[in-house]
Structures are given as C-alpha cells and as structure tokens.
Amino acid sequence: MKCPVCSAQAPAPAENPHRPFCSLRCKQVDLGRWVTGAYAIPGPPAEELLVDGFGELDPDDVANALDGSGPSPWARREKDDDR
C-alpha cells in the first residue's frame, strides 16, 4: 500500500501502527492538512446548516440534552415543525 501523503511504500498493516501512512510524520502532515482546511468535505459550512436547519437553539436546552437531564432540543424542534 502506498502512503497517501508521500507515496512511499508503507509497511505491512501488521507491522505499521500508522497505517495507511508510512510514518508518524506523514500521519501528522495529513492531520495538519485537515486542521488547516487544505482538505475539505464538499457542502455548505456547518454554521449554515445549524442556523438554517434548526434556527437558534437555547444553550440550556442543549446542555440538558448533552448531560441527559432533558429532552433533545433538536427532537422538539422537529416536532414543532410538523404542526
């Protein structure tokens, strides 16, 4: 298998903790490219999806849903949209 960063032949999977990369360096280069936005998944920015899809969410509702003490604010909004 060729390394997706440098195209060098990567060691066999059983011997390579960094697969599919050939080395830790190439693994970190790839991560850096994702973090800086050099790689991107096509589509609208996530911020647009949140605003257009759900409107403004109450931070307390989100916190309660995340800690399990309340219902999901997203489920409530979907239910409200069905009215």
Secondary structure, DSSP 8 states (H G I E B T S, - for coil): -B-TTT--B---GGG-TTTTSSSHHHHHHHHHHHHHTSS--SSS-HHHHHHHHH----HHHHHHHHHTSS--HHHHHHHHHT-
